[in-house]
Amino acid sequence: MNKTFQANCSRRQLVTQSMALSFAAAMMPAVGSSIVTTDKDGLDAGEKQFKSGDFDMLAYCVKPKGKTSLPVVIVVQEIFGLHEHIRDLCRRLAKQGYLAVAPNLYQRQGDPTKIADINELIEKVVRQVPDAQVMADLDACVAQVNTWGGDDKRIAITGFCWGGRITWLYAAHSTVIKAGVAWYGRLQSAATALQPQNPIDLVKQLKAPVLGLYGEADGGIPMDTVNAMRDALMAQGSTSHIVSYPDTPHGFNADYRDSYRDATAKEAWGKMLRWFEHFGVK
């Protein structure tokens, strides 16, 4: 093999690894920070079990108490998995009248709450989760929402960080969801056997409109990739749309970390709710 080519490949791999580490560092929870808690008053909240193939999956599910035929939001976890902050976001959505459900999409690969080292988490769990598996698990979860009090004709999806990327992918995969909102999910990265495509590769395949919410000071998601995705959507005449916030870091909605930006998070949350309403989820 040509030595120049080998050197270029090595540099590209180093850049990719460096970006991944920078991204991971930005995502680490702030030591001593507190988690905002949304109460369960007026809500039915708890674990649900469902089959995905022959595997027993778990999901956190919340809805207004005693209500049925509700609009549904599938909530996709951060890189850290289905932790308390994601459950709290589900409760916030339920307070808005939704059935909110967050499946445990790392369940086969391991429990991220038991891994303290971010590099170990990425290598042993995150990078071992196949996109195809995630799509199938989300399909299986969606197929159950009627039995949990939801309306399978009014389903949206939203995801944060790792889940933001998955939101784009699922909007290109599913024929069922009506809208999606992707919070600071990666749009371009090195393809692998388990994660073979990026959101920017799937613009023409989007079957539901996606609102992308990004921070312009995100250390792990360069603005040139965000702008490239925005241009690709516009060139396609897509109803999907990207909003980017100046001087805003990754994880700006994560109110248990130093990255949280209160005003921006509240504005973006309102945009998400209006997006769902506009496309007939609620």
C-alpha positions as CSV (number, residue, x, y, z in Angstrom):
1,M,0.0,0.0,0.0
2,N,1.2,3.5,-0.8
3,K,2.9,5.1,2.3
4,T,1.3,8.5,1.7
5,F,-2.2,6.8,1.5
6,Q,-1.4,4.9,4.8
7,A,-0.4,8.2,6.4
8,N,-3.5,10.0,5.3
9,C,-5.7,7.2,6.5
10,S,-3.9,7.2,9.9
11,R,-4.4,11.0,10.2
12,R,-8.1,10.7,9.3
13,Q,-8.5,8.0,12.0
14,L,-6.7,10.1,14.5
15,V,-8.9,13.1,13.8
16,T,-12.0,10.9,14.1
17,Q,-10.8,9.5,17.4
18,S,-9.9,13.0,18.7
19,M,-13.4,14.3,17.8
20,A,-15.0,11.3,19.5
21,L,-13.0,12.0,22.7
22,S,-13.8,15.7,22.6
23,F,-17.5,14.8,22.1
24,A,-17.4,12.3,25.0
25,A,-15.7,14.8,27.3
26,A,-18.4,17.4,26.6
27,M,-21.1,14.8,27.4
28,M,-19.7,13.8,30.9
29,P,-22.0,14.7,33.7
30,A,-20.9,17.6,35.9
31,V,-19.8,16.3,39.3
32,G,-22.1,17.3,42.0
33,S,-24.9,18.6,39.7
34,S,-28.5,18.0,40.5
35,I,-31.2,16.5,38.3
36,V,-34.4,18.5,37.8
37,T,-37.3,16.3,38.9
38,T,-40.7,16.4,37.4
39,D,-43.4,15.0,39.7
40,K,-45.6,12.1,38.9
41,D,-48.8,13.8,40.1
42,G,-51.6,12.9,37.6
43,L,-49.4,10.5,35.7
44,D,-49.2,6.7,35.3
45,A,-45.4,6.0,35.1
46,G,-43.4,2.8,35.2
47,E,-41.6,0.1,33.3
48,K,-43.1,-1.8,30.4
49,Q,-41.9,-5.0,28.8
50,F,-42.2,-5.9,25.2
51,K,-40.8,-8.4,22.7
52,S,-38.3,-7.4,20.0
53,G,-37.8,-10.6,18.1
54,D,-37.2,-13.2,20.8
55,F,-35.6,-10.6,23.2
56,D,-37.5,-9.2,26.2
57,M,-37.1,-5.4,26.1
58,L,-37.8,-2.8,28.8
59,A,-39.1,0.7,28.4
60,Y,-40.0,3.6,30.7
61,C,-43.5,4.6,29.9
62,V,-45.5,7.6,31.2
63,K,-48.9,9.0,30.4
64,P,-51.7,11.1,31.9
65,K,-53.5,9.0,34.5
66,G,-56.4,7.1,33.2
67,K,-56.2,8.5,29.6
68,T,-56.2,6.4,26.4
69,S,-55.8,7.0,22.6
70,L,-53.0,9.5,23.4
71,P,-50.5,11.1,21.0
72,V,-47.2,9.3,21.4
73,V,-43.6,10.4,21.6
74,I,-40.8,7.9,21.5
75,V,-37.9,9.3,23.5
76,V,-34.4,8.0,22.5
77,Q,-31.7,8.1,25.2
78,E,-28.4,10.0,25.4
79,I,-25.1,8.3,25.1
80,F,-25.3,7.5,28.8
81,G,-28.4,5.4,28.3
82,L,-31.9,5.4,29.9
83,H,-31.0,7.3,33.0
84,E,-33.1,9.5,35.3
85,H,-32.9,12.7,33.1
86,I,-34.4,10.8,30.1
87,R,-37.2,9.5,32.4
88,D,-37.8,13.0,33.6
89,L,-38.1,14.2,30.0
90,C,-40.7,11.5,29.5
91,R,-42.7,12.9,32.5
92,R,-42.5,16.4,31.1
93,L,-44.0,15.2,27.8
94,A,-46.7,13.3,29.7
95,K,-47.6,16.5,31.5
96,Q,-48.2,18.0,28.0
97,G,-50.7,15.2,27.3
98,Y,-48.5,12.7,25.5
99,L,-47.8,9.0,26.1
100,A,-44.0,9.1,26.3
101,V,-42.0,6.0,26.1
102,A,-38.2,5.5,26.2
103,P,-37.0,2.0,25.3
104,N,-33.7,0.7,26.8
105,L,-31.8,0.5,23.6
106,Y,-28.5,-0.5,25.2
107,Q,-30.1,-3.4,27.0
108,R,-28.4,-6.2,25.1
109,Q,-24.9,-4.6,25.3
110,G,-24.8,-3.6,28.9
111,D,-25.7,-1.1,31.6
112,P,-23.9,2.2,31.1
113,T,-24.7,3.4,34.7
114,K,-22.2,0.8,35.9
115,I,-19.3,2.0,33.7
116,A,-17.5,5.0,35.1
117,D,-14.9,5.5,32.3
118,I,-16.3,7.2,29.2
119,N,-13.8,5.5,26.9
120,E,-14.9,2.1,28.2
121,L,-18.5,3.1,27.8
122,I,-18.0,4.0,24.2
123,E,-16.0,1.0,23.3
124,K,-17.8,-1.7,25.2
125,V,-21.4,-0.5,24.8
126,V,-22.1,2.4,22.5
127,R,-20.0,1.2,19.5
128,Q,-21.4,-2.3,19.9
129,V,-25.0,-1.3,19.3
130,P,-26.0,-2.0,15.7
131,D,-28.2,0.5,14.0
132,A,-30.2,-2.3,12.5
133,Q,-30.9,-3.6,16.0
134,V,-32.0,-0.2,17.1
135,M,-34.4,0.2,14.2
136,A,-35.9,-3.2,14.9
137,D,-36.3,-2.4,18.6
138,L,-38.0,0.9,17.9
139,D,-40.3,-0.8,15.5
140,A,-41.2,-3.3,18.2
141,C,-41.8,-0.6,20.7
142,V,-44.0,1.4,18.3
143,A,-46.1,-1.7,17.7
144,Q,-47.0,-1.8,21.4
145,V,-48.1,1.8,22.0
146,N,-51.8,1.0,21.5
147,T,-51.7,-1.5,24.3
148,W,-50.2,1.1,26.6
149,G,-52.8,3.8,26.0
150,G,-51.3,5.5,22.9
151,D,-52.7,6.1,19.4
152,D,-50.5,4.4,16.8
153,K,-51.7,6.9,14.1
154,R,-50.1,9.8,16.0
155,I,-46.5,9.0,16.8
156,A,-43.5,11.2,17.0
157,I,-39.9,10.6,17.9
158,T,-37.3,12.7,19.7
159,G,-33.7,11.9,20.8
160,F,-30.8,13.5,22.5
161,C,-27.1,13.2,21.6
162,W,-26.8,9.5,20.6
163,G,-30.5,9.6,20.3
164,G,-30.5,12.6,18.1
165,R,-28.6,10.7,15.4
166,I,-31.0,7.8,15.9
167,T,-34.0,10.1,15.4
168,W,-32.7,11.1,11.9
169,L,-32.1,7.4,11.1
170,Y,-35.5,6.3,12.3
171,A,-37.3,9.0,10.3
172,A,-35.7,7.6,7.2
173,H,-36.6,4.0,8.3
174,S,-40.1,4.2,9.7
175,T,-43.3,4.6,7.6
176,V,-45.3,5.1,10.8
177,I,-44.1,8.2,12.6
178,K,-45.5,11.7,11.7
179,A,-42.6,13.9,12.9
180,G,-39.2,13.8,14.7
181,V,-37.0,16.2,16.7
182,A,-33.3,15.5,16.8
183,W,-31.4,17.3,19.6
184,Y,-27.7,17.7,18.8
185,G,-27.3,14.3,17.1
186,R,-24.2,13.6,15.0
187,L,-24.8,14.0,11.2
188,Q,-21.5,12.7,9.8
189,S,-18.9,10.4,11.3
190,A,-16.7,7.5,10.2
191,A,-18.9,4.6,9.1
192,T,-18.5,1.2,10.7
193,A,-19.9,-2.3,10.1
194,L,-22.5,-1.7,12.9
195,Q,-23.2,1.9,12.1
196,P,-22.9,2.0,8.3
197,Q,-24.7,5.2,7.4
198,N,-25.0,8.8,8.6
199,P,-28.0,11.0,8.7
200,I,-26.6,13.1,5.8
201,D,-26.6,9.9,3.7
202,L,-30.3,9.4,4.2
203,V,-31.8,12.8,3.4
204,K,-33.6,11.5,0.3
205,Q,-35.0,8.7,2.4
206,L,-36.6,10.8,5.1
207,K,-40.3,9.7,5.5
208,A,-41.2,12.1,8.3
209,P,-40.2,15.8,8.8
210,V,-37.4,16.2,11.3
211,L,-36.5,19.4,13.3
212,G,-32.8,19.4,14.1
213,L,-31.7,21.4,17.2
214,Y,-27.9,22.2,17.4
215,G,-25.5,24.4,19.3
216,E,-23.0,26.4,17.3
217,A,-20.3,25.9,20.0
218,D,-20.7,22.1,20.0
219,G,-17.2,20.7,20.4
220,G,-18.2,17.3,19.0
221,I,-20.5,18.3,16.1
222,P,-18.7,20.7,13.8
223,M,-20.9,23.4,12.3
224,D,-19.7,22.5,8.8
225,T,-21.5,19.2,9.1
226,V,-24.6,21.0,10.4
227,N,-24.5,23.4,7.5
228,A,-23.9,20.5,5.0
229,M,-27.0,18.8,6.4
230,R,-29.0,22.0,6.2
231,D,-27.9,22.5,2.5
232,A,-28.7,18.9,1.7
233,L,-32.2,19.2,3.1
234,M,-32.8,22.5,1.2
235,A,-31.5,21.0,-2.0
236,Q,-34.0,18.1,-1.6
237,G,-36.9,20.5,-0.9
238,S,-37.4,18.7,2.4
239,T,-39.9,19.8,5.0
240,S,-37.2,18.9,7.6
241,H,-35.4,21.9,9.1
242,I,-32.4,22.7,11.2
243,V,-32.1,25.4,13.9
244,S,-28.7,26.3,15.3
245,Y,-28.1,28.4,18.4
246,P,-25.0,30.8,18.6
247,D,-22.6,30.3,21.5
248,T,-24.4,27.1,22.6
249,P,-22.6,23.9,23.5
250,H,-23.5,20.2,23.1
251,G,-26.1,19.0,25.6
252,F,-27.7,22.4,26.1
253,N,-31.0,20.7,27.2
254,A,-29.3,18.5,29.7
255,D,-30.2,20.3,32.9
256,Y,-28.1,18.1,35.1
257,R,-24.8,19.2,33.5
258,D,-22.9,22.4,33.2
259,S,-23.7,22.4,29.4
260,Y,-27.3,23.4,30.2
261,R,-28.5,26.7,28.8
262,D,-31.8,27.5,30.4
263,A,-33.2,30.0,27.9
264,T,-32.1,28.1,24.8
265,A,-33.4,24.8,26.2
266,K,-36.8,26.3,27.0
267,E,-37.1,27.9,23.5
268,A,-36.0,24.7,21.8
269,W,-38.5,22.6,23.9
270,G,-41.3,24.9,22.8
271,K,-40.2,24.5,19.2
272,M,-40.3,20.8,19.6
273,L,-43.9,20.8,20.9
274,R,-45.0,23.2,18.2
275,W,-43.3,20.9,15.6
276,F,-45.3,17.9,16.8
277,E,-48.5,19.9,16.8
278,H,-47.9,21.3,13.3
279,F,-47.5,17.9,11.8
280,G,-50.6,16.4,13.5
281,V,-49.1,14.4,16.3
282,K,-51.3,16.2,18.8
